[in-house]
């Protein structure tokens, strides 16, 4: 059972995870089991656990310590037997220092940790991931199998990937749709030129008409930045809107204008 903690409204997280009794709140017409009970005898995966409200963190700690839960509006403890797996892209130790995450819950969760470095720290993985996505996307989009040119591969490995693997997949999906030949070019990717340490764009030999650096239009810069932030938030538009300091309605409108609703 997989749960994205960032996608649940804060006021509903407790009810969704631990269930409710009839009459627990105005719309609770019947008793309902929560996701934790649904996962009994199996595995509960809490994605973005760093976004879980503090009040619910206390109940999660009780679950881990006592293997019991209490539905919202109930006085009866219920036994559950689950394996818990959690994931986050936040620095939980920093969140503890800021008072956003319980220290006791952190140490209770931190039994066995797998750290996955961001894609920008493992460029050697990019060719394998790119080939994997190209094969899947070609089948999904019913396009002929596409290759990846040397310049395109170099551009992929030089990119910083603020949106990690999801951004890479989205980039290749656009390239598959735009490719005019059987080989994806750097122009199909639409990535910004990598920057040199001095702050200027890197150049390799004499620039051609296609490779010469051109300033990007302001709306394209806005689009790329917005999609990068959305990728960092695993597609959660409410969270992305908060980070961008815009309304969710405005974010939705921009995505519709750019045809990024899929």
N, C-alpha and C positions, 0 to 999 in steps of 0.2 A: 504494500500500500504506500503510494508516494504522495507527499503533501508539500506544496510550496508555501512556506510560512509567509513569504512576502506578498503572495497573491491573495491571501485571506484578509478581509477587513478586520482591523484590530478588535472591534467589538464582537466579532463572531468567531474568533480563533478558538476560544475556550469551548464554545458550544460545538464547533465542528470537530475538534479533537476528542473531547470527552463525552459528548452527547448531552441530551437534555431530558428532563422529566416533563410530563404534561403540566402546563401552567407555570413553567419556570419563567416565562416572559409572555408578553401579550399574544404573540403569534404562535406560541408553543401549544398547539391543539392536541398533540399526541406525544408520547414518549418516543425518543429516537436515540439509537446507539450512535456513538461517535466513531471517528476513524480509527482510534486506538482499539476499540472493541472489535471493529471490523478486521483489524490486523492480527487478532489473537491467533496464536499457533503459527504465526508467520513473521514477516519483517516489516517494520514501519520505517520508511525513509523520510526524514524531515529535511527538505532542501531549504537553503537560506535560513538556517536556524538562528543566525545572528540578528534576524529581523523579528524574532518572536517577542511579544510584549513581556515585560518583567513579571506581571501577575501570573501569566500562563507558565513562565519559566519555573515558578515555585511548584505548580502542580505537576510539571514534567519531572522535577526533581523527586517528588513523592512517588511518581510512577516508577522511576528507576530504582529508588531505594526500597520501596515496599511492594512493588508489583501490583499496586491497586490504583483504582481511579474512583472518582465520585462524579456522577453526572451533574450538570448544572441544575440546581433546584432539588437535589436529592441529599439525603442524610446517610445513605447506605453505601458502603465500600464494595467495589466489585473487583474480583481478582482477574488479572489478565496475564498472559504469558506471551511476550513478544521479544524479538531482537530489534534493537534500535540502531539505525545508521543515520548519521547527520552530516550535512555538508554546508559550507558557507564560503563566500569570497571575502568576508570581513576579517580583520585582525581582531580576534576575540579578546586577546590580552589587552589591546588598546580599548576595546569596548568595555572591558571590566574597569579599566582606569577611569573611563568617562561615566561609569555608572549605568551603562546600557545593557550589561550582561552580568548575570550572577556568577561570582567566582566559584561557589560550591558546585553549581551545575557544570561549569566548564571542566573542573577536575573530575567530576563524575562521568562526563562524556568522553574525556580524553584518555580512554583505555588503549585504543590502537588507532594511530593517526596516519593517514596517507596524505602527503603534501603533493599537490599537482601544480608545478610551476606554470605561470602564464605562458602563452604561446611565444611571446617575444623573447623568452629566455630559452627556448628550445627550437631554434629555426631549422635544426636538422630533421624535425618531425614534419615540417611543412610539405615537402615533396610527397611523403607517404599519405598524409591527410588529403592533400590536393587530389592525388590519383584516386583515392577512395571516394571522395565526394564527386569527382567527375564521372566515375562509373555509375554511381547511384543516381546522380542528377540526369545523366543522359537517358537512363532507363525511365525515370519518373516523368521527364519532360518529353519523352519520345523523340529524342534527337540522336543523330549518329554519334558514335563514340568519338570523342575529341582528344587531341593531344595537347601538350602544354609546351609552348616555345621556350627557348633558353632565356630570353629577355623577360618573358612573363614569369618564369620560375624565379629568376633573380629578383624581380619586383616583389613577388610574394614573400620571399625570404628576408627582404630588406624592410618590409612593412612592420610597424610596431604592434599591430593588432590589439588595439584597446578593447575590442569586443571579443577577443579570444577566438575559440574555435567556431563559435556561431557566426562571427563576423566573416571568417574565412569561407564558411559554407555559403553565406549570402553573397559574398563577392563572386564566388565561382558560379553560383546560380545565375547571376546577372550576366556573367561572361558566356555561359552556355547559351543563354537566350540571344546574346548579341553577336556571337561569333559568326562571321561570314564565310569562313573556310573551316577546314578540318583541324586547324591548329589555333588554339587560343593565343592571342597576342597580348602584350602589355597594355595596349590601347583598349582591348576588350575588358580588362580588369577595372579600369577607371581609378586606379590608386594614385595618390599624390606622389610626386617624386621624392625619394629619400633625401634627407638633409645631410650635408657633410658636417664634421665637427665645427667648422668655422661659421656655420649657419647658412651657407649657400647650398644650392642643389648640387648633387654629385653629377659629374659628367664623365662619360666614357667615350673618348674619341670625339670626332666631329659630330655635332648634333644634326639630325635630319629634320625635315619638315614635321614628321610625326612625333619625334622625340624631343624637339626643342621645348624648353620650359615655358609654359604659358601661365599667367595668373588665373586661378579658378574664379568663376563668377561667385558673387557673395551667396546666392541661393544654393549653389552646389556645396560651398563650404559649410553652410548651415545644415544641409541635408546629411553630409557625411558625419558631421559632429553629432547630430541627433541620432543617427543610426548607430554610431559607435557607443553612445551612452545607453541606447536601448539594448544593444548587445551585452553590455556590461551588466545590465539589470535582467538578463535572461528573458528579454521580451516583455517584462512587466511594465506596462505603460504608466501606471500610477506612480511607481517608484522612479521611473525615468523622468516623469514630469516634475516630481519633487526635486530631483537632483538638478534639473535644468531651470528650476524656479519659474515654470510656466504652468498653466492649467492643463489638466488632462484633455479637455475639450480642444484646446489649441494644438496639442500634440497630435490628437486624432485627426484634426483637420489637415495638418501638415502631411501626415502619412497618406491621407486620401489624395492630396494634391500630387504627391510624388508616386502614387501607384504602389505604395509599400504596404498594402493592407493584407497581403497573403502571409 
